[in-house]
Amino acid sequence: MSRTPEQHFQRTKKLAQALTKSDIYDWLVTKGYFPESYVLPPCFVVTDKPEFGKVYFPVNAKGKIQDLKESEFLQVHFPKTDLTDRTFGIIDPKIHSDIAFIIADNWDDIVSSIFHEENKVCLYSFPIPVDDKKLGEIGGLRSGRMIYEFIEMAENDLASIAFRYKYLIKTDIKNFYSSIYTHSIPWALHGKDFIRKKENRQNCNLAGNRLDKLFQNANDGCTNGVPIGPVVSDIISEILLSGVDRALSKSLENDVANDVVIVRFKDDYRILAKSEAKGRVVVKSLQAALKEYRLELNDDKTEIHKLPNGLFRKWRSQYHAVNPHPKAYYQFKRFQEVYLSVIEIDKHNSGCGVIDRFLADIVTKKYKVRIKLDNKTLTKVISLLLMLAELRTKAFPKVLAIIEYILKSDIGSKHIESIIEHLQELLKNLSQSEMNNRYLISWIIYFFKANNIEDKISDIPRFSDPIISAIHNNNFSAFDSCEDFKIFLDINTVAEEVTLLEHLDVFKPQ
């Protein structure tokens, strides 16, 4: 069902207000602690945590946080391109717990800030998965799945009103998470003028100041940047950008505000405008609002489209044309034809989600693979899937999940040696440059251990990366001093409880 952006904004606000503080805290320190499911294998999971209300670093009578020491978040490297990595972060559990508690304990103020009544920018990226059908309950999705749903929702909602407008402008914020200035958290939450008063500037009884200090100490004392991955960082980003959105909203004259619609998904903005001139006014005003928070727009990703151009992602219609019945079972010939078309679409739409969509479509709601396999086609399918993962590294765990399903099937069990041979050769090649292939190696090692085939692999090297070592040794010791937390589970235990297809909830098709 399509809603107007304003209706979506108000509905999300109502759902957020209905959440309880204890549920928010529990979800943030468990489901929201590690980066989303495609980043780390399922053995990285929080099973023990303190009760709601536990505070590790209390504030004294003078408004200072006690016993807080600097730490560094553990880096998890994900290859963004052939040359660069996206670095996810795992925060010290005690500091993370206090951040989660402050967010939960000040939830009413945070929701009021994010969904401020003066805000004319409609939000489509609320970090906690509120359940539209169950008021007051938190859903089971993480942002990996929510991204697909929110983007599609935003497209549909904008499409329903786009006939009233002539132009669509797209833009986003440059290097957003690494550019966040932690001092701007209290500016957005409490107001810059209020925080800059002498008696308030260092007072950590104020939630914004306390969050500022905790994020600094989670990042070796740095005031620039927050770790990518933990949901607490996503909430902080929404608090901060709500301040930007309010500043933007206040700056727009009525003759402009009445002729535009502005929506935001995380740090991506979409602007519907009745004239190009008024759309440009919004972009200039957005630039000015971002400067107040030491952020800037990405010039390379700012685009102006004459409607209906730009309203929908081109690759979706292209994919539908080559695969009009995606939920039908795939004989090898059809699989091959769609596969080649997907590669071509991806080639002309860099960074799009067509590979993810294709992999999702060849899996049923009950996590069964829709490809018809026989003795002649099995190894070819596996080889093709592995090559597909080379085009989109993020898809590699999903490919392994499909291979795991095949391995456990009747026909796959007859070809176990061939499947192992494919992956062993890949691991051997990747291991020659561990630094550049940490992400892929970690998933292959998990796959071997989870499926009890590690003893069939010869010459698995030792690795220095802490994430790979934790999987290889079946022990994560990075935060052993945090005794209240258990954040790693025995791989064999995990494998009995959840398959890779189930772990990668973004797979779950509509």
N, C-alpha and C positions, 0 to 999 in steps of 0.2 A: 504494500500500500504506500503510495506516494504521499508525503506531507510537504507543505511549504517549508523552507528552511527555518522560518520563525517557529512554526509548529514543532519541528524536530528539536529545535533549541529548547523550547519550553518543556517538551516531553522528557528530554534527557535530564533537564534540571530537576524535574519532579522525581524521576527514578533515582537520581543521585542523592537527593535529600532524604529519601526513604531508607537508605542504607544505615546500618548500625555501626557504631564506632568499633566494637569488638570484631565484627565481620570484616570490616575494612582492614584493620590491623592484621588479622589472621591471614587474609588473602594476600596482602602485600608481602608478608614475611615468608609465605610458602609459595604460592603460584607466581607471585610477582618478584621473587628474589633473583632467580637466574634469568639470563636473556631468553628470548622466545625459543620454541622447540627446535627450530632448524639449526640453531647455533651450537647447542650442546646435546650429547646423547642423554637418554633418560635416566642414567645412573646419577646424574647431577640433579638431585631432588631434595627438598627440605622435608624431613619427616619428624624432627623434634625442634621445638622452639619454646621460648618463654610464654607465660600467660600474658594476656593484655593487661597493661598497667606497669609492667616491669620497666624500670628506667636505669640505664647503666651510667649515664652521665647527667646527674641532676644539676639544677641551677641553684646557686646559693642566694643568700639574702641580698647580696650586692649585684645580682643579675649576671653572674659569671658561671659558665659551665665548668663543673668540677671534674678533675681526673681525665680530661679529654686529651688524648695524644694523637699526633699525626700518624696516619697509616697510608698505604698505597693500595688502590684497588687492583685486583688481579686482572691482568689483561687477557682477553680471549680474541685471537686474531681470525678475522674472516676476510678472505680475498674479495675485495670490491671490484677491482679490475686486474689486468695482467701485471700492473705495476704498483698498485696501492692496496692497502688493507683497510677495512673498517674495524676499529678496535672497540670491542664490547668490554664492559667492566663488571667485576664481581666485588661488591663492597664488603669490608669487614662486617661480619654479622652483628656485632654489638652496635656499631655506629648505624648500620642499616636498620636495626630494630628500633633504635631511638628515633630515627627519621620517620619510620612507619608509624610509631606511636604518636608523634607530634602531628603528623598529617591526620591520623584518625581522631585524635583528641580535639583537634581544631576544625573538624570536618565542616561544620555549619558555616564558619567564616570562609573556608576555602571554596565551598560550593557557591557562596554568595559572591566571591571574587571572580570565579571562573564564569559564572552565569549572571554577571552584574546587570542590573536593570537598565543601565545606560548604554549597554553594549549593543551595537548594531551589526556586529560580525557574528554569524551563526556558526557554532562549533560542530564539527563532525568527527571528532577524534577523542572522545572521552576515554581515559586510559583504563578505567575499571569497567569490566563487561557487565553493565547493568542489564537486567532481564526485562524486556518490554512486556512480557506476559505475566511476570511474577514480581509485583511491587515489593521492594525491600530485599530482594535476593540478588546475589552476585552470580553471574553466569560462569560457564566453564572455559570461555575462550580467552586466548592471549592475543596480543596485537597482530601476530602473524596472520590469523584468520580474520580478525576485526578489520584489518586493512582492506581486504577484498570486499567485505560487507559494507564498510563505511563509504569507500570510494564509489561502489555501485549505487548505494543509497543517495549519495550526494549527486551523482550524475542523473539519477531518475528524478530527484526532487527539483534540480535545476531545470531539467528538460520540461517538466510540467508547467513551468512559468516562463520559459525562455522566449515564447512567442511575443512577450511584451517588450523585449529588449532587442538591441541590434548587434551588440558586441560582447565578446567574452575575453577577459584578460586573465592570464595565468602567471603567477610569480611565486617565488619562495625565498626563504632566508638563507643566506650564504653561511655554510659551515656552522649550522645552528648549535648543536649540542656542545661542540668544542669552543664556541664563542660565548656561551652563557656566562655572564658576570654574576658571581654568586651574591654580591651585595645588592643586585637588582631584585632578588627574591623578596626581601622586606619592602622594597619600593613598591612592588606590584601588589603585595598583600596588605600593606598598611598605608601606603601613600608616601611619596618621596619627601614631601614637606614635613610630615609627622616624624618619619624616621630620622631626619637630619636635625631634629631638635637635640640639644646637648644631652638631655636626660634619657633620650631614647636610642641614640646611635649605637651604644654598646650593650643595651639592656636585653639580655637573652631570656627574660620572662616573656618577651614578645616572640611569637612563633616564627615570624619571618627571620629575625636575627638568629634564632636558635638553629633553624634550618640552614641558614647561611654558614654558620660556624661548623656544623656537622658535615656539610658537603665539602667545605674546605679541608677539614681534617681527614675525610675519606680519600682525598686526592692530594696527599702530601703537602697540604697547606696552600694549594693553588686557589686563587680566586677566579680563574678563568676555566670554564669547562666543567661539565658533569658527565659521569660515565653513561655510555649508551647501553641499554639493556634492562636495568632494574626499572620496575614500573614507578618507583618513587621518583626517578629522574623524569619520567613522562609527566607525572603530576606536577612537578616543579616547573617543567616547561609550559604546561597549560596555565599555571598561576602567572608565570612571567608573561606569556603571550596574551593573557586576558588583560594585563596592564597595557600592552601595546594596542590591543583591540579597543580598549576604552579611550585611549589617547586618540586613536584614529577616529573613532565614532564622534568624539567631542569636537574634532577639528572640521568635520564636514558640515558645510552650510546646508540648509534644508533643501535648496533647489538641486543640490547634488545628491544628498542622502535619499531624497524621494525618487530619484531616477536610477538608483543602483541597488543591487543585492550583493552582499559580500559573504562568502562562506570560507571556512578555514578547516583544513585537515592537517593536524600537527603544524608544520611550518610552511605548508602549501596554501596559497590563497587563490580563490576563484572569484572573479568580479563580473557580474552581469551589468551592463550599462546601456542606457538608451541612446547614448552618443559616445563616440570615441573620445571626445574632449572631456566628458565627465568621467570616463574610465581612467583617463590619464591623471585627472585631478586626484582620484582615489589613490593611485600608485604613488604620486608625489607626497600625498598626506601620509601614506603608509611608510614611506622612506623616513619622513620626519619623526613619526611615532617610534620607529625602530631605533633611531639615533638616540632617543631619550634613554634607551635601555642598552646602548652600545652594541647594537646589531645593525646589519645592513642587508639589503636585498641582493639577490643573485641576478646580475644583469644578463648573464648567459641563459637564464631560464625564464626570463620575462617575455611573454608572447601576447600579441593582440590578434584575435580571430574575429572575422565577420561571421556572425551566426548564420547557419547552424554549425559551421566549421569549429572544431575544437571541443564541441560539447561532449562527444563520446570518444573513447579510445579507439583509434582506427583498427588496431589489431583484432579487436573483438569481432567486428563484422567480417574481417578477412578470415579469421579462424572459423566462424560459423559457416562461411561459404565452402570451406574445404572439409568441414566436419559437421554437417547439419544434424547428424544423429549421434552425438558424442556418448550417449549412454548405452548404445547398442554394442554387443560383443564384437571384438575385433579379430577377424581372420588375419593371417599374416600379411596378405596382400594389401588389405585395407589399412592395417597398422602401418605398413611401410609407406603407403601413399600419404597418409595423414602426417606421419613422421617427417617426411621430406618437405611437405608444405609448411609444417611448423618451423622447421629450420629456416626456410625462406622468409617467413613472416618475421621471425626473430632477427634475421639479418637486416631487414629494412625498418625495424622498429626497435632500435637498441634499448636494452634494459626493460623491455615490456614483460608482461607476465604470461605470455602465450605458452611457454614451456611448462610453467607451473599448472596452467589450466589443462593442458593436454595430459599431464601426469595425474591430475585429479580425476579427469574423466575416465581414465582406464582403471579406476578403482571404484568399487561399489560402496554403498553406505555401510555395508557390513564388512568392509575392508577385504574384499576379494578382488582379484585382478581379472579384468575383462578380456584379456588377450587369450585367444585359443592357441595352445602350445602343443607341439608334437616333437618327436625326436629330431626332426630336421630343422625346426625353426627355433628351438629353445636357445641354443647358444648364439644364434644371430640376433634374437631379441635382446639378450643380455648385452651383447657387444654394442648394439645400436643405442641402448639406454645409457650405457657408460659414455659413449661419445656425446650423447645429448647433454649429459652432466658437465662435459668439458666446455660446452657453450654457456652454461649458466651454473656456476659453482653452487649457488644456493640450492639448486635442485639435487645435488649429489645425495644428501640423506634420503630424499624421496625415492631416488633410483635404488639405493641400497634397500629401502623398505620393500620395494617391489621384488627385488632379487631375493630378499629374505622370505617373502611369501612363496615365490617360485621354489626356493630351496626346500621348503617344508611340504610342498605338494608332492603327489605321487610321482609325477613325471620328473620333477626337480630332484627328488632324492636319488633318482637313477643317474643323474648327471652331476652329482656333487663334486666329483674330481674336476670336471670341466669348469664349473662355477668357481671353485677355489683357485684354479689355475689363472682365470681372468683376474681375480682380485689380488692374488699373490704377485703377479707380474706388475700390476698397477702400483701396489705398495712398494715393490722394489724400486721402481722408477721414481716414485715420490720421495722415498727415503734418501735419495741422493742429494736432496736439498730440503731438509727438514724445515728450515726457517721459512721457506716460501710455500710449504705445503702442509702446515700444521693442522689446518682445518680438515682437510681430506684424510690425512693420516689418522686423526683422532677417531673419525667415524668408521674407518676400515678396521682399526684395532677393536673398537667396541663390537662391530659386526662379528668378528672372529670369536671374541670371548662370549658374546651373548648366544651364539649359535653352536658353541662347543666344538669349534673346528680349529682352534688355535694350535692344538697339538699336531694338526696335519700340515701346518705351515712351517717351512724350514727357514732358519736364519732371520728371525724377526729381530731387528737391531734394538738397542737401547736408545731412548729418546731423552732429550734434555728439557723439552717444553713441559711445564708443570701439568697442563691439562692432559697431554698425551700420556705422561708418566702416571698420572692418577688412574687413567683407564687401563694402562698396561699393567700396573701393579694392583689394580682393584682397591685403591686406597687414596683418598684425597686428604692430604695433611696440611693444606695451606692455612687453615684457621683452627688448628687443634686446640688452641688455648681458649676458644669460645665453647665452653663445656655445655652450655644450655642448648646448643644447636647440633643437629645432625643433618648434614647437607650433602651426603653422598651415601648411596645404597649399593650393596653388593650386586654386581652385574648379573650373576645367575638368578638372584632373587628378583631383580627388575625384569629380566627377560621372561620369567615365568608369569609375571603379572601383566606385561604390556608388550605388544609387538611394536616394531618401528612404525608401521602404518597407523597404529592407534596413538603413538606418541606425537606424531606429526599431525596435530589436529587440523592444520590448514588444509589437509587432504580432504577432509570430510565434505563431500559435495552437497549441494542443495537438493 
